[in-house]
């Protein structure tokens, strides 16, 4: 069977855990050469994936990852920017330092990775950038003010890049997940008094009656990275099990 991204060269930031790890594994399985870049010094990555440590908030560190991609992969065709954090607070509760941290990782980190990936993609004759927004960039969950703001910024940045670089064959799209089974979601559940009740409620509010798995997101990322998505650019792809398609329902 033909592998869907055979021969493509990819960097996945936040590639050592959760969604990023699933994407790195899927890309490798589908024939890509993959670098997973993450903050941890000793992260374990899937078989066939090369690991690079990076702090996405630092320009020099991000440039070093792209130089590594040029050195060991010979260039770059696909960038996926998965690195992200959240703080569960209102703006009154959020300190200036916390605000800056969320913006630096989620928005600045996306900016830096894309900035330094574009020249490599230009040299390759084009490429695909997949950023990570959120359904929280369209509608808001309570107590996630900085996170929502950062993801709205990623949405706007992605569209701007699609306009700027489309003529050079560089497509830019954002995946906007809802509830996905990740350490971030487990942390959210862990703050609940009755975890079982909260998990049941989260399932109930989704029309598909479940939250997502990292593999669900990897499926969409794979398509966006592939030549099958050659006409897809500048779009915000919501992947939330139908959650944002409905009006809030009362339990009678």
C-alpha positions, 0 to 999 in steps of 0.5 A: 500500500502506498504511504501517503507522505512518503519522502516528505520531511517534517518537524513537529514541535511539542512532538514528545507527548499527547497530540504531537507524539501521535502526529510524529508517529503517524507521519513516520508510519506514513513514510515521512522523515520526522523530527519531534522537537520538545522542551524535555531533555530526555523525552521518549519519541516513537520509533523512526523519529529523531528527537531535538530539544527546543524551547519554542519561545527562544529564537536561537533554539528554534533556528537550531531545530530548523538547521538540524532539519536541514542537516539531517533531513536535507530540508523541510516540507511539513511543519506542525506546531503542537507545543502549547500550554494553558492556565485555568484562570480569569484575567483578574487571576492571571498574573502578567508573568502567566499571561506572557508565558501562555502567549510566548509558548502558544503564539510566539512559539508558533510565530518563531517555528513558522518564521524559520520554517518558511525559508526551508520550504521556499527552497523545497518549492513549497510545503505545508504548515499546520498550526494548532488553534482551538475551538476555544479560539472561536467560543470560550470555556470559562477560566481560560482567558489567556489560552483563548486569546492566544489561540485566537491569535494563532488563527489570525496568524495562520490566515495571514501566512496562507495569504503571504506564502500561498503564491510560493506553494506554502499552504497554511492551515490550523487544526482547532481541537476540542476535548482531546485525551491528553495530559492537559485534559486529565489535568482538567478532570483532576481539578474536579470534585467528582471526576466520574460525573464530570467525565460523563457530562463531557461525553454527554455534551458531545454529539458523538458522545465521546471526547477525541483521541490524539489519533483523531487529530493525527488523521487530520494532520496527515491529510493536511500534510499530504498532497491530497490537501493541495487546495486546502489553505488558510482554513481553521479546521475544527475537530471537536466531535460536533461540540461547537455545532450545537446550542447548549442543551438543558438536562430535563 
